[in-house]
Amino acid sequence: MAADKQIIINTVNWLIKENSAAIFAIGEHYVQAASSMPGEIYCEAVSHHYHSGVDIGLESAFIKMGFHLEEAGNYSRRYLSAEAERIADDIVYIFEEIYGSDPAAEFEVTEL
């Protein structure tokens, strides 16, 4: 199943309320989201540094979305907590358009 926007929104709202984190994954691709400072969500998407199947050429697509690539790290950015729908849209876009994840693969959510 492809990334599910409503499940992502519900999970982001849960992690804000519980001051927690979650991992969204399809196959070996993943995006993590965590409540960081009050009113803020920190997101990380796996990069070529941690997954050899992620093309180094994807950096420009992530930069256009406001993500940064730390040296030897993952792509990351911060959102306002009130942006749950935008976070969900971005996560769906990352899986579908950037990673090109298999829509038939299982969409997994792990709440931490």
MMTF fields as JSON, N, C-alpha, C and O atoms, coordinates in Angstrom:
{
  "mmtfVersion": "1.0.0",
  "mmtfProducer": "UNKNOWN",
  "numBonds": 447,
  "numAtoms": 448,
  "numGroups": 112,
  "numChains": 1,
  "numModels": 1,
  "chainsPerModel": [1],
  "groupsPerChain": [112],
  "chainIdList": ["A"],
  "bondAtomList": [4, 2, 8, 6, 12, 10, 16, 14, 20, 18, 24, 22, 28, 26, 32, 30, 36, 34, 40, 38, 44, 42, 48, 46, 52, 50, 56, 54, 60, 58, 64, 62, 68, 66, 72, 70, 76, 74, 80, 78, 84, 82, 88, 86, 92, 90, 96, 94, 100, 98, 104, 102, 108, 106, 112, 110, 116, 114, 120, 118, 124, 122, 128, 126, 132, 130, 136, 134, 140, 138, 144, 142, 148, 146, 152, 150, 156, 154, 160, 158, 164, 162, 168, 166, 172, 170, 176, 174, 180, 178, 184, 182, 188, 186, 192, 190, 196, 194, 200, 198, 204, 202, 208, 206, 212, 210, 216, 214, 220, 218, 224, 222, 228, 226, 232, 230, 236, 234, 240, 238, 244, 242, 248, 246, 252, 250, 256, 254, 260, 258, 264, 262, 268, 266, 272, 270, 276, 274, 280, 278, 284, 282, 288, 286, 292, 290, 296, 294, 300, 298, 304, 302, 308, 306, 312, 310, 316, 314, 320, 318, 324, 322, 328, 326, 332, 330, 336, 334, 340, 338, 344, 342, 348, 346, 352, 350, 356, 354, 360, 358, 364, 362, 368, 366, 372, 370, 376, 374, 380, 378, 384, 382, 388, 386, 392, 390, 396, 394, 400, 398, 404, 402, 408, 406, 412, 410, 416, 414, 420, 418, 424, 422, 428, 426, 432, 430, 436, 434, 440, 438, 444, 442],
  "bondOrderList": [1, 1, 1, 1, 1, 1, 1, 1, 1, 1, 1, 1, 1, 1, 1, 1, 1, 1, 1, 1, 1, 1, 1, 1, 1, 1, 1, 1, 1, 1, 1, 1, 1, 1, 1, 1, 1, 1, 1, 1, 1, 1, 1, 1, 1, 1, 1, 1, 1, 1, 1, 1, 1, 1, 1, 1, 1, 1, 1, 1, 1, 1, 1, 1, 1, 1, 1, 1, 1, 1, 1, 1, 1, 1, 1, 1, 1, 1, 1, 1, 1, 1, 1, 1, 1, 1, 1, 1, 1, 1, 1, 1, 1, 1, 1, 1, 1, 1, 1, 1, 1, 1, 1, 1, 1, 1, 1, 1, 1, 1, 1],
  "groupList": [{"groupName": "MET", "atomNameList": ["N", "CA", "C", "O"], "elementList": ["N", "C", "C", "O"], "formalChargeList": [0, 0, 0, 0], "bondAtomList": [1, 0, 2, 1, 3, 2], "bondOrderList": [1, 1, 2], "singleLetterCode": "M", "chemCompType": "L-PEPTIDE LINKING"}, {"groupName": "ALA", "atomNameList": ["N", "CA", "C", "O"], "elementList": ["N", "C", "C", "O"], "formalChargeList": [0, 0, 0, 0], "bondAtomList": [1, 0, 2, 1, 3, 2], "bondOrderList": [1, 1, 2], "singleLetterCode": "A", "chemCompType": "L-PEPTIDE LINKING"}, {"groupName": "ASP", "atomNameList": ["N", "CA", "C", "O"], "elementList": ["N", "C", "C", "O"], "formalChargeList": [0, 0, 0, 0], "bondAtomList": [1, 0, 2, 1, 3, 2], "bondOrderList": [1, 1, 2], "singleLetterCode": "D", "chemCompType": "L-PEPTIDE LINKING"}, {"groupName": "LYS", "atomNameList": ["N", "CA", "C", "O"], "elementList": ["N", "C", "C", "O"], "formalChargeList": [0, 0, 0, 0], "bondAtomList": [1, 0, 2, 1, 3, 2], "bondOrderList": [1, 1, 2], "singleLetterCode": "K", "chemCompType": "L-PEPTIDE LINKING"}, {"groupName": "GLN", "atomNameList": ["N", "CA", "C", "O"], "elementList": ["N", "C", "C", "O"], "formalChargeList": [0, 0, 0, 0], "bondAtomList": [1, 0, 2, 1, 3, 2], "bondOrderList": [1, 1, 2], "singleLetterCode": "Q", "chemCompType": "L-PEPTIDE LINKING"}, {"groupName": "ILE", "atomNameList": ["N", "CA", "C", "O"], "elementList": ["N", "C", "C", "O"], "formalChargeList": [0, 0, 0, 0], "bondAtomList": [1, 0, 2, 1, 3, 2], "bondOrderList": [1, 1, 2], "singleLetterCode": "I", "chemCompType": "L-PEPTIDE LINKING"}, {"groupName": "ASN", "atomNameList": ["N", "CA", "C", "O"], "elementList": ["N", "C", "C", "O"], "formalChargeList": [0, 0, 0, 0], "bondAtomList": [1, 0, 2, 1, 3, 2], "bondOrderList": [1, 1, 2], "singleLetterCode": "N", "chemCompType": "L-PEPTIDE LINKING"}, {"groupName": "THR", "atomNameList": ["N", "CA", "C", "O"], "elementList": ["N", "C", "C", "O"], "formalChargeList": [0, 0, 0, 0], "bondAtomList": [1, 0, 2, 1, 3, 2], "bondOrderList": [1, 1, 2], "singleLetterCode": "T", "chemCompType": "L-PEPTIDE LINKING"}, {"groupName": "VAL", "atomNameList": ["N", "CA", "C", "O"], "elementList": ["N", "C", "C", "O"], "formalChargeList": [0, 0, 0, 0], "bondAtomList": [1, 0, 2, 1, 3, 2], "bondOrderList": [1, 1, 2], "singleLetterCode": "V", "chemCompType": "L-PEPTIDE LINKING"}, {"groupName": "TRP", "atomNameList": ["N", "CA", "C", "O"], "elementList": ["N", "C", "C", "O"], "formalChargeList": [0, 0, 0, 0], "bondAtomList": [1, 0, 2, 1, 3, 2], "bondOrderList": [1, 1, 2], "singleLetterCode": "W", "chemCompType": "L-PEPTIDE LINKING"}, {"groupName": "LEU", "atomNameList": ["N", "CA", "C", "O"], "elementList": ["N", "C", "C", "O"], "formalChargeList": [0, 0, 0, 0], "bondAtomList": [1, 0, 2, 1, 3, 2], "bondOrderList": [1, 1, 2], "singleLetterCode": "L", "chemCompType": "L-PEPTIDE LINKING"}, {"groupName": "GLU", "atomNameList": ["N", "CA", "C", "O"], "elementList": ["N", "C", "C", "O"], "formalChargeList": [0, 0, 0, 0], "bondAtomList": [1, 0, 2, 1, 3, 2], "bondOrderList": [1, 1, 2], "singleLetterCode": "E", "chemCompType": "L-PEPTIDE LINKING"}, {"groupName": "SER", "atomNameList": ["N", "CA", "C", "O"], "elementList": ["N", "C", "C", "O"], "formalChargeList": [0, 0, 0, 0], "bondAtomList": [1, 0, 2, 1, 3, 2], "bondOrderList": [1, 1, 2], "singleLetterCode": "S", "chemCompType": "L-PEPTIDE LINKING"}, {"groupName": "PHE", "atomNameList": ["N", "CA", "C", "O"], "elementList": ["N", "C", "C", "O"], "formalChargeList": [0, 0, 0, 0], "bondAtomList": [1, 0, 2, 1, 3, 2], "bondOrderList": [1, 1, 2], "singleLetterCode": "F", "chemCompType": "L-PEPTIDE LINKING"}, {"groupName": "GLY", "atomNameList": ["N", "CA", "C", "O"], "elementList": ["N", "C", "C", "O"], "formalChargeList": [0, 0, 0, 0], "bondAtomList": [1, 0, 2, 1, 3, 2], "bondOrderList": [1, 1, 2], "singleLetterCode": "G", "chemCompType": "PEPTIDE LINKING"}, {"groupName": "HIS", "atomNameList": ["N", "CA", "C", "O"], "elementList": ["N", "C", "C", "O"], "formalChargeList": [0, 0, 0, 0], "bondAtomList": [1, 0, 2, 1, 3, 2], "bondOrderList": [1, 1, 2], "singleLetterCode": "H", "chemCompType": "L-PEPTIDE LINKING"}, {"groupName": "TYR", "atomNameList": ["N", "CA", "C", "O"], "elementList": ["N", "C", "C", "O"], "formalChargeList": [0, 0, 0, 0], "bondAtomList": [1, 0, 2, 1, 3, 2], "bondOrderList": [1, 1, 2], "singleLetterCode": "Y", "chemCompType": "L-PEPTIDE LINKING"}, {"groupName": "PRO", "atomNameList": ["N", "CA", "C", "O"], "elementList": ["N", "C", "C", "O"], "formalChargeList": [0, 0, 0, 0], "bondAtomList": [1, 0, 2, 1, 3, 2], "bondOrderList": [1, 1, 2], "singleLetterCode": "P", "chemCompType": "L-PEPTIDE LINKING"}, {"groupName": "CYS", "atomNameList": ["N", "CA", "C", "O"], "elementList": ["N", "C", "C", "O"], "formalChargeList": [0, 0, 0, 0], "bondAtomList": [1, 0, 2, 1, 3, 2], "bondOrderList": [1, 1, 2], "singleLetterCode": "C", "chemCompType": "L-PEPTIDE LINKING"}, {"groupName": "ARG", "atomNameList": ["N", "CA", "C", "O"], "elementList": ["N", "C", "C", "O"], "formalChargeList": [0, 0, 0, 0], "bondAtomList": [1, 0, 2, 1, 3, 2], "bondOrderList": [1, 1, 2], "singleLetterCode": "R", "chemCompType": "L-PEPTIDE LINKING"}],
  "groupTypeList": [0, 1, 1, 2, 3, 4, 5, 5, 5, 6, 7, 8, 6, 9, 10, 5, 3, 11, 6, 12, 1, 1, 5, 13, 1, 5, 14, 11, 15, 16, 8, 4, 1, 1, 12, 12, 0, 17, 14, 11, 5, 16, 18, 11, 1, 8, 12, 15, 15, 16, 15, 12, 14, 8, 2, 5, 14, 10, 11, 12, 1, 13, 5, 3, 0, 14, 13, 15, 10, 11, 11, 1, 14, 6, 16, 12, 19, 19, 16, 10, 12, 1, 11, 1, 11, 19, 5, 1, 2, 2, 5, 8, 16, 5, 13, 11, 11, 5, 16, 14, 12, 2, 17, 1, 1, 11, 13, 11, 8, 7, 11, 10],
  "groupIdList": [1, 2, 3, 4, 5, 6, 7, 8, 9, 10, 11, 12, 13, 14, 15, 16, 17, 18, 19, 20, 21, 22, 23, 24, 25, 26, 27, 28, 29, 30, 31, 32, 33, 34, 35, 36, 37, 38, 39, 40, 41, 42, 43, 44, 45, 46, 47, 48, 49, 50, 51, 52, 53, 54, 55, 56, 57, 58, 59, 60, 61, 62, 63, 64, 65, 66, 67, 68, 69, 70, 71, 72, 73, 74, 75, 76, 77, 78, 79, 80, 81, 82, 83, 84, 85, 86, 87, 88, 89, 90, 91, 92, 93, 94, 95, 96, 97, 98, 99, 100, 101, 102, 103, 104, 105, 106, 107, 108, 109, 110, 111, 112],
  "secStructList": [7, 7, 7, 7, 2, 2, 2, 2, 2, 2, 2, 2, 2, 2, 2, 2, 2, 2, 6, 7, 3, 3, 3, 3, 3, 3, 6, 6, 3, 3, 3, 3, 3, 3, 3, 7, 1, 6, 6, 3, 3, 3, 3, 3, 3, 7, 7, 6, 6, 6, 7, 6, 6, 1, 7, 4, 4, 4, 2, 2, 2, 2, 2, 2, 6, 6, 7, 3, 3, 7, 6, 6, 1, 7, 3, 3, 3, 3, 3, 3, 4, 4, 4, 2, 2, 2, 2, 2, 2, 2, 2, 2, 2, 0, 0, 0, 0, 0, 1, 7, 7, 7, 6, 6, 1, 7, 3, 3, 3, 3, 3, 7],
  "xCoordList": [0.851, 0.0, 0.888, 1.917, 0.531, 1.281, 1.153, 0.31, 1.998, 1.933, 0.529, -0.041, -0.02, -1.394, -1.385, -0.977, -1.842, -1.8, -2.542, -2.029, -3.731, -4.506, -3.81, -3.827, -3.206, -2.46, -1.285, -0.991, -0.621, 0.507, 0.024, 0.639, -1.067, -1.611, -1.954, -1.58, -2.66, -3.04, -1.816, -1.798, -0.798, 0.418, 1.168, 1.664, 1.264, 1.931, 1.19, 1.822, -0.132, -0.895, -0.677, -0.605, -0.571, -0.298, 1.078, 1.212, 2.096, 3.438, 3.576, 4.374, 2.809, 2.789, 2.186, 2.749, 1.044, 0.341, 1.177, 1.22, 1.835, 2.596, 4.069, 4.827, 4.473, 5.879, 6.767, 7.694, 6.47, 7.103, 7.654, 7.918, 7.823, 8.385, 7.77, 7.141, 7.959, 7.451, 8.348, 9.01, 8.343, 9.067, 8.051, 7.261, 8.077, 7.23, 8.152, 9.201, 7.776, 8.67, 7.913, 6.806, 8.543, 8.109, 9.387, 10.306, 9.428, 10.648, 11.796, 11.679, 12.906, 14.079, 14.149, 15.098, 13.164, 13.118, 12.316, 11.312, 12.765, 12.027, 12.137, 13.076, 11.141, 11.124, 10.778, 9.827, 11.546, 11.288, 10.728, 11.096, 9.853, 9.316, 9.309, 8.965, 9.692, 9.742, 9.351, 9.698, 8.627, 8.332, 9.645, 10.225, 10.116, 11.398, 11.166, 10.86, 11.3, 11.012, 9.508, 8.812, 9.003, 7.557, 7.142, 7.741, 6.101, 5.574, 6.347, 6.142, 7.242, 8.082, 8.203, 8.261, 8.24, 8.434, 9.718, 9.907, 10.582, 11.828, 11.622, 11.18, 11.944, 11.802, 13.146, 13.97, 13.337, 14.539, 14.152, 13.312, 14.761, 14.537, 15.874, 16.9, 15.858, 17.102, 17.827, 17.21, 19.138, 19.964, 20.876, 20.858, 21.661, 22.617, 23.705, 24.392, 23.867, 24.865, 24.462, 25.323, 23.16, 22.666, 22.009, 21.713, 21.782, 21.117, 21.729, 21.547, 22.446, 23.141, 22.184, 22.592, 20.917, 19.934, 19.362, 18.588, 19.729, 19.247, 20.27, 21.443, 19.83, 20.694, 21.183, 20.395, 22.496, 23.079, 22.488, 22.462, 22.016, 21.438, 20.093, 19.562, 19.536, 18.24, 18.351, 17.337, 19.567, 19.762, 19.021, 18.422, 19.051, 18.394, 16.886, 16.276, 16.273, 14.829, 14.511, 13.51, 15.354, 15.137, 15.372, 14.634, 16.38, 16.664, 15.49, 15.142, 14.87, 13.697, 12.552, 11.708, 12.522, 11.473, 11.858, 11.094, 13.028, 13.459, 14.293, 14.583, 14.678, 15.523, 16.988, 17.375, 17.789, 19.233, 19.891, 19.301, 21.095, 21.849, 23.063, 23.99, 23.049, 24.195, 25.307, 25.031, 26.547, 27.67, 27.537, 27.43, 27.546, 27.416, 26.125, 26.074, 25.079, 23.811, 22.644, 22.818, 21.458, 20.224, 19.743, 20.254, 18.755, 18.093, 17.21, 16.52, 17.22, 16.414, 15.838, 16.361, 14.744, 14.138, 13.2, 12.845, 12.806, 11.886, 10.6, 10.612, 9.5, 8.176, 7.548, 7.953, 6.57, 5.75, 4.761, 4.297, 4.44, 3.496, 2.146, 1.462, 1.763, 0.465, 0.434, -0.608, 1.556, 1.646, 1.503, 2.144, 0.687, 0.544, 0.165, 0.696, -0.736, -1.148, -0.003, 0.195, 0.74, 1.89, 2.96, 3.556, 3.2, 4.162, 3.729, 4.54, 2.448, 1.921, 2.079, 2.497, 1.747, 1.915, 3.375, 3.661, 4.293, 5.712, 6.189, 6.954, 5.744, 6.156, 5.631, 6.363, 4.378, 3.822, 4.632, 4.974, 4.933, 5.719, 7.104, 7.576, 7.743, 9.073, 9.021, 9.838, 8.063, 7.971, 7.619, 8.242, 6.625, 6.128, 7.013, 7.305, 7.437, 8.128, 9.65, 10.344, 10.171, 11.628, 12.216, 13.103, 11.731, 12.246, 11.68, 12.292, 10.528, 9.893, 9.546, 9.711, 9.06, 8.728, 7.645, 6.77, 7.718, 6.753, 5.391, 5.264, 4.359, 3.043, 2.4, 1.466, 2.887, 2.34, 3.027, 2.549, 4.154, 4.879, 4.122, 3.363, 4.338, 3.643, 4.126, 5.326, 3.179, 3.467, 3.428, 2.394, 4.551, 4.639, 4.829, 5.533, 4.188, 4.345, 4.73, 4.046, 5.826, 6.269, 6.254, 6.994, 5.415, 5.371, 6.388, 6.437, 7.191, 8.25, 7.907, 8.694],
  "yCoordList": [-1.182, 0.0, 1.234, 1.247, 2.232, 3.484, 4.234, 3.905, 5.243, 6.071, 6.647, 7.142, 6.582, 7.01, 8.348, 8.434, 9.389, 10.742, 10.85, 11.468, 10.271, 10.406, 9.713, 10.223, 8.563, 7.878, 8.742, 8.824, 9.38, 10.25, 11.434, 11.762, 12.083, 13.214, 12.773, 13.44, 11.66, 11.167, 10.876, 11.183, 10.286, 9.961, 11.222, 11.307, 12.202, 13.463, 14.159, 14.667, 14.189, 14.798, 14.045, 14.656, 12.711, 11.902, 12.23, 12.411, 12.309, 12.553, 13.95, 14.161, 14.907, 16.248, 16.173, 16.703, 15.515, 15.398, 14.644, 15.028, 13.577, 12.717, 13.114, 12.487, 14.149, 14.57, 13.372, 13.041, 12.74, 11.478, 11.532, 12.607, 10.35, 10.247, 9.068, 8.2, 9.048, 7.944, 7.772, 8.704, 6.55, 6.236, 5.745, 4.844, 6.341, 5.939, 5.235, 5.772, 4.051, 3.295, 2.557, 2.058, 2.507, 1.653, 0.971, 1.622, -0.34, -1.065, -0.569, -0.495, -0.23, 0.241, 1.764, 2.307, 2.452, 3.912, 4.31, 3.679, 5.359, 5.797, 7.301, 7.953, 7.825, 9.208, 9.157, 8.484, 9.865, 9.93, 11.307, 12.302, 11.36, 12.638, 12.597, 11.58, 13.713, 13.763, 15.145, 16.163, 15.15, 16.406, 16.858, 16.136, 18.039, 18.483, 19.601, 19.328, 20.825, 21.94, 22.186, 21.751, 22.873, 23.162, 23.841, 24.825, 23.284, 23.854, 23.492, 24.097, 22.505, 22.178, 20.665, 19.899, 20.256, 18.855, 18.769, 19.513, 17.859, 17.605, 16.372, 15.331, 16.489, 15.358, 15.022, 15.895, 13.736, 13.234, 12.198, 11.337, 12.277, 11.292, 10.635, 11.31, 9.327, 8.586, 9.093, 9.349, 9.229, 9.687, 8.56, 7.452, 8.87, 7.905, 7.531, 6.525, 8.326, 8.002, 6.766, 6.06, 6.502, 5.381, 4.29, 3.21, 4.558, 3.574, 3.683, 4.685, 2.658, 2.698, 2.772, 3.14, 2.427, 2.481, 3.866, 4.062, 4.837, 6.209, 6.955, 7.044, 7.48, 8.173, 9.495, 10.293, 9.713, 10.967, 12.159, 13.272, 11.937, 12.994, 13.509, 14.472, 12.878, 13.317, 14.554, 15.138, 14.95, 16.069, 17.327, 18.014, 17.639, 18.864, 18.814, 19.841, 17.632, 17.505, 17.779, 18.425, 17.291, 17.536, 19.005, 19.575, 19.613, 21.027, 21.893, 22.849, 21.576, 22.325, 22.24, 23.134, 21.156, 20.98, 21.606, 21.518, 22.232, 22.867, 21.976, 22.341, 20.807, 19.903, 20.287, 20.915, 19.893, 20.098, 18.735, 17.81, 18.615, 17.375, 17.674, 18.361, 17.15, 17.309, 16.394, 15.364, 16.756, 15.931, 14.522, 14.337, 13.552, 12.126, 11.839, 10.927, 12.625, 12.437, 12.232, 11.965, 12.36, 12.251, 13.634, 14.647, 13.67, 14.921, 15.307, 14.455, 16.576, 16.975, 18.37, 19.192, 18.602, 19.94, 20.007, 18.982, 21.2, 21.431, 22.048, 22.838, 21.664, 22.192, 22.735, 22.369, 23.598, 24.0, 22.881, 22.201, 22.691, 21.628, 21.78, 20.788, 23.006, 23.256, 22.815, 22.908, 22.339, 21.979, 20.479, 19.946, 19.793, 18.334, 17.93, 16.951, 18.663, 18.307, 18.507, 17.689, 19.583, 19.824, 18.745, 18.269, 18.362, 17.296, 16.021, 15.353, 15.691, 14.483, 14.57, 13.603, 15.722, 15.894, 15.688, 15.032, 16.256, 16.129, 14.68, 14.208, 13.982, 12.585, 11.726, 10.895, 11.926, 11.184, 11.501, 10.596, 12.768, 13.178, 12.517, 12.042, 12.495, 11.882, 10.419, 9.974, 9.674, 8.255, 8.051, 7.238, 8.788, 8.557, 9.154, 8.496, 10.393, 11.108, 11.086, 11.0, 11.162, 11.213, 9.806, 9.456, 9.013, 7.649, 6.707, 5.684, 7.039, 6.155, 4.808, 3.767, 4.836, 3.598, 2.81, 3.378, 1.515, 0.599, 0.795, 0.554, 1.228, 1.458, 0.184, 0.25, -0.965, -2.231, -2.689, -3.604, -2.049, -2.424, -1.932, -0.965, -2.605, -2.262, -0.922, -0.653, -0.091, 1.178, 0.903, 0.506, 1.113, 0.811, 2.079, 3.0, 2.112, 3.217, 2.621, 1.739, 3.109, 2.675, 3.887, 4.848, 3.836, 4.923, 4.617, 3.503, 5.602, 5.407, 6.057, 5.985],
  "zCoordList": [0.0, 0.0, 0.0, 0.676, -0.714, -0.772, 0.553, 1.387, 0.733, 1.938, 2.075, 1.103, 3.267, 3.532, 4.267, 5.425, 3.573, 4.127, 5.45, 6.382, 5.564, 6.803, 7.974, 9.095, 7.723, 8.787, 9.235, 10.427, 8.29, 8.638, 9.466, 10.48, 9.055, 9.819, 11.234, 12.199, 11.365, 12.695, 13.551, 14.743, 12.946, 13.695, 14.096, 15.22, 13.208, 13.543, 14.68, 15.606, 14.625, 15.72, 17.027, 18.093, 16.947, 18.136, 18.709, 19.92, 17.861, 18.386, 18.969, 19.882, 18.455, 19.048, 20.449, 21.406, 20.557, 21.839, 22.874, 24.043, 22.44, 23.352, 23.465, 24.206, 22.737, 22.723, 22.385, 23.124, 21.272, 20.917, 19.495, 18.955, 18.898, 17.553, 16.819, 17.425, 15.503, 14.685, 13.465, 13.008, 12.96, 11.731, 10.706, 10.987, 9.52, 8.4, 7.408, 7.053, 6.963, 6.086, 4.989, 5.191, 3.836, 2.734, 2.258, 1.762, 2.417, 2.081, 2.94, 4.163, 2.3, 3.032, 3.116, 3.682, 2.565, 2.652, 3.882, 4.211, 4.556, 5.734, 5.939, 5.481, 6.646, 7.101, 8.578, 8.976, 9.388, 10.824, 11.157, 10.531, 12.129, 12.604, 14.121, 14.723, 14.737, 16.198, 16.684, 16.085, 17.778, 18.451, 19.077, 19.889, 18.708, 19.257, 20.255, 21.416, 19.846, 20.745, 20.746, 19.829, 21.754, 21.753, 20.445, 20.012, 19.838, 18.605, 17.356, 16.304, 17.456, 16.314, 16.119, 17.08, 14.84, 14.463, 13.64, 12.679, 14.032, 13.308, 12.436, 12.922, 11.144, 10.22, 9.597, 9.326, 9.381, 8.742, 7.707, 7.968, 6.535, 5.472, 5.156, 5.073, 4.983, 4.769, 3.518, 2.484, 3.64, 2.521, 2.044, 2.579, 1.04, 0.492, 1.496, 1.317, 2.545, 3.568, 4.372, 4.896, 4.469, 5.266, 4.433, 4.946, 3.173, 2.318, 0.929, 0.238, 0.528, -0.759, -1.949, -3.051, -1.733, -2.806, -3.041, -3.978, -2.202, -2.367, -3.216, -2.851, -4.328, -5.28, -4.69, -4.182, -4.767, -4.289, -5.045, -4.519, -6.271, -7.088, -6.602, -7.155, -5.573, -5.05, -4.165, -3.783, -3.841, -2.921, -3.371, -2.543, -4.661, -5.136, -4.907, -4.608, -5.043, -4.796, -3.333, -3.024, -2.435, -1.009, -0.66, 0.143, -1.249, -0.985, -1.422, -0.728, -2.562, -3.024, -2.021, -1.96, -1.231, -0.217, 1.124, 2.085, 1.2, 2.44, 3.344, 4.483, 2.843, 3.628, 3.456, 2.471, 4.438, 4.408, 4.553, 5.111, 4.057, 4.206, 5.063, 4.634, 6.278, 7.162, 6.662, 6.048, 6.915, 6.483, 7.05, 8.262, 6.177, 6.538, 7.302, 8.127, 7.021, 7.728, 6.784, 5.595, 7.338, 6.575, 6.165, 6.643, 5.273, 4.926, 6.101, 6.662, 6.48, 7.636, 7.444, 6.692, 8.153, 8.206, 9.391, 9.974, 9.742, 10.854, 10.313, 9.369, 10.938, 10.605, 11.883, 12.986, 11.728, 12.865, 13.16, 12.245, 14.43, 14.816, 14.126, 13.876, 13.82, 13.188, 11.723, 11.074, 11.201, 9.785, 9.539, 8.632, 10.316, 10.18, 8.758, 8.235, 8.133, 6.769, 5.777, 4.878, 5.94, 5.054, 5.259, 4.293, 6.513, 6.795, 6.08, 5.438, 6.196, 5.542, 4.025, 3.388, 3.447, 1.997, 1.587, 0.585, 2.375, 2.055, 2.174, 1.333, 3.206, 3.379, 2.225, 1.688, 1.849, 0.708, -0.554, -1.316, -0.772, -1.944, -1.941, -2.974, -0.775, -0.668, -1.094, -1.901, -0.553, -0.911, -2.383, -3.066, -2.867, -4.223, -5.31, -6.308, -5.118, -6.189, -6.078, -7.091, -4.862, -4.722, -4.64, -5.418, -3.711, -3.58, -4.638, -4.946, -5.191, -6.167, -5.566, -6.203, -4.323, -3.608, -4.329, -4.983, -4.198, -4.808, -4.147, -2.947, -4.894, -4.29, -3.757, -2.958, -4.189, -3.696, -2.408, -1.738, -2.062, -0.844, 0.387, 0.321, 1.492, 2.733, 3.287, 3.329, 3.708, 4.375, 5.87, 6.408, 6.538, 7.961, 8.774, 8.361, 9.939, 10.873, 12.215, 12.735, 12.768, 14.088, 15.004, 14.792, 16.014, 16.991, 18.075, 18.597, 18.409, 19.404, 20.732, 21.676]
}
